[in-house]
Amino acid sequence: MAAASTCHQLTTTTSTSASLSTTTTTLSLFPSSLSFTINPHKPSSNRLFTIRKHAAFKIHAMTASFGSRLEESIKKTVTDNPIVVYSKTWCSYCSEVKSLFNRLGVEPLVVELDQMGAQGPQLQKVLERLTGQHTVPNVFIGGKHIGGCTDTVKLHRKGELEALLAEAKKA
């Protein structure tokens, strides 16, 4: 049986589709690697799984649905930061919102989804599930979803954005 001390590296990547969460884990052992995929049909609960290869060793792990971990991450991000903008670097609407905040002297936390690799589209899907908005920018102020570019600019034109920003900074 392979001893835990022979394990050089354990990496896990997870992808989520509309109805399926897939976790691929690579366990690198000297001199070879083992890759396996967990493909739960009900991604809503934690699962205990055992994987065996040639009866040489077995791996036990607990995994939560990747979507729920992303959801928790988003909620923590928008709670811990007064202003958060989920954005894409090439999006003109995102640039408009970032420019507006810059003119107002506000430095939001900007999460550039297109620079996050495979996690970016997954994060955007979770944002859509949480907010009902599938586009960027996706703006949060004081932990509350504001909307996109149009919503943010409308609040500014009505004179309501600055008050929201000031309140969020105090909290």
C-alpha positions as CSV (number, residue, x, y, z in Angstrom):
1,M,0.0,0.0,0.0
2,A,1.4,3.4,-0.9
3,A,2.2,5.5,2.1
4,A,1.0,9.1,2.5
5,S,4.7,10.2,2.6
6,T,5.1,9.2,-1.1
7,C,2.5,11.8,-2.1
8,H,4.2,14.7,-3.8
9,Q,1.3,16.7,-4.9
10,L,-2.5,16.7,-4.8
11,T,-4.4,19.1,-7.1
12,T,-8.1,19.4,-7.5
13,T,-10.0,21.2,-10.3
14,T,-13.7,21.5,-10.4
15,S,-16.1,22.5,-13.1
16,T,-19.8,23.1,-12.9
17,S,-22.5,22.9,-15.6
18,A,-26.1,23.8,-15.1
19,S,-27.0,20.5,-13.5
20,L,-23.6,18.7,-12.8
21,S,-20.6,19.4,-10.7
22,T,-17.4,17.5,-11.7
23,T,-14.3,17.3,-9.6
24,T,-11.1,16.0,-11.1
25,T,-8.3,15.3,-8.7
26,T,-4.7,14.4,-9.7
27,L,-2.6,12.7,-7.1
28,S,1.0,12.7,-8.1
29,L,3.0,9.8,-6.7
30,F,6.6,8.8,-7.4
31,P,6.9,7.8,-10.2
32,S,3.4,8.1,-11.6
33,S,0.1,10.0,-11.3
34,L,-3.5,9.0,-10.7
35,S,-6.3,11.1,-12.0
36,F,-9.9,10.5,-11.1
37,T,-13.2,12.2,-11.6
38,I,-16.1,12.6,-9.2
39,N,-19.3,13.1,-11.1
40,P,-22.1,13.4,-8.5
41,H,-25.6,13.3,-9.9
42,K,-26.9,15.3,-6.9
43,P,-24.3,18.1,-6.4
44,S,-26.2,19.6,-3.4
45,S,-24.7,17.5,-0.6
46,N,-21.3,16.5,0.7
47,R,-20.2,13.1,-0.5
48,L,-17.7,10.6,0.8
49,F,-16.0,8.8,-2.0
50,T,-13.3,6.1,-2.2
51,I,-11.2,5.7,-5.3
52,R,-8.9,2.7,-5.9
53,K,-6.3,2.1,-8.6
54,H,-4.9,-1.4,-8.9
55,A,-5.8,-2.0,-5.2
56,A,-2.5,-0.2,-4.4
57,F,-4.1,2.5,-2.3
58,K,-7.3,4.2,-1.6
59,I,-8.2,7.8,-1.1
60,H,-11.0,9.1,1.1
61,A,-12.2,12.7,0.7
62,M,-15.1,14.9,1.5
63,T,-16.2,17.4,-1.1
64,A,-18.9,20.0,-1.1
65,S,-20.6,21.1,-4.3
66,F,-18.2,23.4,-6.1
67,G,-21.2,25.7,-6.9
68,S,-22.0,26.1,-3.2
69,R,-18.4,26.9,-2.4
70,L,-18.3,29.6,-5.2
71,E,-21.6,30.9,-3.8
72,E,-20.1,31.2,-0.3
73,S,-17.0,32.9,-1.8
74,I,-19.2,35.5,-3.6
75,K,-21.3,36.1,-0.5
76,K,-18.1,36.6,1.6
77,T,-16.6,38.9,-1.0
78,V,-19.6,41.2,-1.2
79,T,-20.0,41.2,2.6
80,D,-16.4,41.9,3.3
81,N,-15.9,44.7,0.8
82,P,-18.0,47.9,0.6
83,I,-18.1,48.0,-3.2
84,V,-17.5,45.0,-5.5
85,V,-17.7,45.0,-9.3
86,Y,-17.6,41.7,-11.2
87,S,-16.2,42.7,-14.5
88,K,-14.5,41.7,-17.7
89,T,-11.5,43.6,-19.0
90,W,-12.8,44.0,-22.6
91,C,-16.4,45.1,-21.6
92,S,-17.2,48.7,-22.4
93,Y,-20.0,48.7,-19.8
94,C,-17.6,47.5,-17.2
95,S,-15.2,50.2,-18.1
96,E,-18.0,52.8,-17.8
97,V,-18.8,51.7,-14.3
98,K,-15.2,51.5,-13.2
99,S,-14.7,55.0,-14.7
100,L,-17.7,56.3,-12.8
101,F,-16.4,55.0,-9.5
102,N,-13.0,56.4,-10.3
103,R,-14.5,59.9,-11.0
104,L,-16.3,59.6,-7.7
105,G,-13.1,58.8,-5.9
106,V,-14.2,55.3,-5.0
107,E,-12.0,52.2,-5.3
108,P,-14.2,49.1,-5.6
109,L,-12.9,45.6,-5.4
110,V,-12.9,44.6,-9.1
111,V,-13.0,40.9,-10.0
112,E,-12.0,40.5,-13.6
113,L,-13.8,37.3,-14.6
114,D,-12.0,36.9,-17.9
115,Q,-8.7,36.8,-16.1
116,M,-9.6,33.9,-13.8
117,G,-9.2,31.0,-16.2
118,A,-11.9,28.3,-16.1
119,Q,-13.2,29.7,-12.8
120,G,-14.4,32.9,-14.4
121,P,-17.3,31.5,-16.3
122,Q,-18.2,29.3,-13.3
123,L,-18.3,32.3,-11.1
124,Q,-20.5,34.2,-13.6
125,K,-23.0,31.3,-13.6
126,V,-23.2,31.4,-9.8
127,L,-23.6,35.2,-9.9
128,E,-26.5,34.7,-12.4
129,R,-28.1,32.2,-10.0
130,L,-27.7,34.6,-7.1
131,T,-28.8,37.8,-8.8
132,G,-30.7,36.8,-11.9
133,Q,-28.3,38.9,-14.0
134,H,-26.1,37.1,-16.5
135,T,-24.2,40.1,-17.8
136,V,-21.3,42.1,-16.5
137,P,-20.7,44.4,-14.8
138,N,-22.4,42.9,-11.8
139,V,-22.2,45.6,-9.0
140,F,-22.6,45.2,-5.3
141,I,-22.7,48.1,-2.8
142,G,-22.9,47.5,0.9
143,G,-23.4,43.8,0.4
144,K,-26.5,44.5,-1.8
145,H,-26.8,43.7,-5.5
146,I,-27.2,47.0,-7.4
147,G,-27.4,45.6,-10.9
148,G,-25.3,46.4,-14.0
149,C,-24.0,49.5,-15.8
150,T,-27.5,51.0,-16.5
151,D,-28.7,50.5,-13.0
152,T,-25.5,52.0,-11.5
153,V,-25.6,55.0,-13.9
154,K,-29.3,55.6,-13.2
155,L,-28.6,55.7,-9.4
156,H,-25.9,58.2,-10.1
157,R,-28.1,60.4,-12.3
158,K,-30.8,60.3,-9.6
159,G,-28.3,61.4,-7.0
160,E,-28.7,58.2,-5.0
161,L,-25.4,56.5,-5.8
162,E,-23.2,58.7,-3.6
163,A,-25.4,58.1,-0.5
164,L,-25.2,54.3,-1.0
165,L,-21.4,54.6,-1.4
166,A,-21.0,56.7,1.7
167,E,-23.2,54.3,3.7
168,A,-21.3,51.3,2.5
169,K,-17.9,52.9,3.4
170,K,-19.2,53.5,7.0
171,A,-20.3,49.9,7.5
